[in-house]
Amino acid sequence: MKLTQLERETIISWNEAEGEASVYTASPGMARKLERRLGRKADKTTSVSWEWFIPKPWTNLPRDKSRPGRTPSHATLEALLAG
C-alpha cells in the first residue's frame, strides 16, 4: 500500500504520566534514519508504519541559536512555521 506524501507523517508524543516518548512514522525514509540513529529496529511495526519508545530526555525542543540557553519566542516559532 502506497501512502501519499501527506500521509507519510512523523509524530513525536509524550505525556507527563509516562517516562518514555513515542516516535511514530509512516515515512520509510524517516524510519531508516531512526533505525540508524537509534541503533535498533522499531518496537512496533505494521506494513506502512514504525514506532519506537524512547526516553523523554532524548527528545529536545529546538533552541533559538541567537540567544544561547533560551527557547524560541512564540513569534520566532510562528515565523519558522510560516516559512
Secondary structure, DSSP 8 states (H G I E B T S, - for coil): ----TTT--EEEE--SS-SEEEEEE--HHHHHHHHHHHTS--SEE-SS-EEEEEEGGG------TTSTT----HHHHHHHHH-
